[in-house]
Amino acid sequence: MELILALAIGLLAASGIYLLLRPRSFQFIMGLSLLSYAVNLFIFSMGRLSRGAAPLVGNSTQPAALADPVPQALVLTAIVIGFALTALFLVVLLSLRGLSDTDHVDGREPEREE
């Protein structure tokens, strides 16, 4: 299970970085979203992965057997902030598109090879 989670985090981070390097604004926003999802999964995995166990009450009173609730709270906060940031970026993208008639980051269309 840890291998699948590590591959998912790596794939999301690589896709996010690739999209961040693209010239279009929408691809940039999607890259930021994918990168934030990768970071959220990484932080969430720091709270230990265990199947069929309660998050705070375990079979023993050992602190090592209990899940850490702090990464869960951090990820929940990051999801809310990420959603608000994505909504703000989309509003800015729509207004930029209306003002400049393009969605390129630098404001000009790329040259086409013929």
C-alpha positions in Angstrom: 0.0 0.0 0.0 2.9 2.3 0.7 4.3 1.7 -2.8 1.0 2.7 -4.4 0.7 5.8 -2.3 4.3 6.8 -3.1 3.7 6.3 -6.8 0.5 8.3 -6.7 2.3 11.2 -4.9 5.1 11.0 -7.4 2.8 10.9 -10.4 0.7 13.9 -9.1 3.8 15.9 -8.4 5.4 15.2 -11.7 2.2 16.0 -13.6 1.8 19.2 -11.6 5.3 20.4 -12.3 4.9 19.6 -16.0 1.7 21.6 -16.2 3.3 24.5 -14.2 5.9 24.8 -17.0 3.2 25.1 -19.8 2.5 28.6 -21.3 -1.3 28.6 -20.9 -2.9 30.0 -17.8 -5.4 27.2 -17.3 -2.7 24.5 -17.5 -0.8 26.5 -14.9 -3.8 26.5 -12.6 -4.3 22.8 -13.1 -0.6 22.2 -12.3 -0.9 24.1 -9.1 -3.9 22.0 -8.1 -2.2 18.7 -8.9 0.9 19.8 -7.0 -1.2 20.8 -4.0 -3.0 17.4 -4.1 0.4 15.7 -4.1 1.5 17.7 -1.0 -1.8 16.9 0.7 -1.4 13.2 0.1 2.2 13.4 1.4 1.2 15.2 4.6 -1.7 12.9 5.1 0.5 9.8 4.8 2.7 11.2 7.6 -0.2 10.4 10.0 0.7 6.6 9.6 -1.3 4.2 7.4 -3.2 1.5 9.1 -6.2 -0.6 8.0 -9.1 -1.3 10.2 -7.8 0.7 13.2 -9.6 3.6 14.9 -7.7 6.9 14.5 -7.5 7.8 18.2 -8.4 4.7 20.2 -6.3 1.6 19.6 -6.0 -1.8 21.2 -3.1 -0.6 23.3 -2.4 2.7 25.1 1.0 3.0 23.4 1.3 6.4 21.6 3.0 4.7 18.7 -0.1 2.6 18.0 -2.3 5.6 17.6 -2.8 7.7 14.5 -1.7 11.3 14.6 -4.6 13.7 14.1 -2.5 16.8 13.3 -1.7 15.8 9.6 -5.4 15.2 9.1 -6.3 18.7 10.4 -3.5 20.2 8.3 -4.8 18.5 5.1 -8.3 19.5 5.8 -7.2 23.1 6.1 -5.1 22.9 3.0 -8.0 21.5 1.0 -10.2 24.5 2.0 -7.4 27.0 1.2 -6.6 25.3 -2.0 -10.2 25.4 -3.2 -10.4 29.1 -2.4 -7.1 29.8 -4.2 -8.2 27.9 -7.3 -11.5 29.8 -7.4 -9.6 33.1 -7.1 -7.2 32.0 -9.9 -10.1 31.1 -12.1 -11.7 34.5 -11.6 -8.4 36.2 -12.5 -8.0 34.0 -15.5 -11.5 34.9 -16.8 -10.8 38.6 -16.3 -7.4 38.3 -18.0 -9.1 36.4 -20.9 -11.6 39.2 -21.3 -9.1 42.0 -21.2 -6.4 40.5 -23.5 -8.3 38.0 -25.6 -5.7 35.3 -24.9 -5.0 32.9 -22.1 -1.2 32.8 -22.4 0.7 33.8 -19.3 2.9 36.3 -21.2 -0.1 37.8 -23.1 0.9 36.9 -26.6 0.2 34.0 -28.9 3.1 31.7 -29.8 4.4 31.8 -33.3 3.1 29.1 -35.6 5.4 27.1 -37.8 4.1 26.5 -41.3 
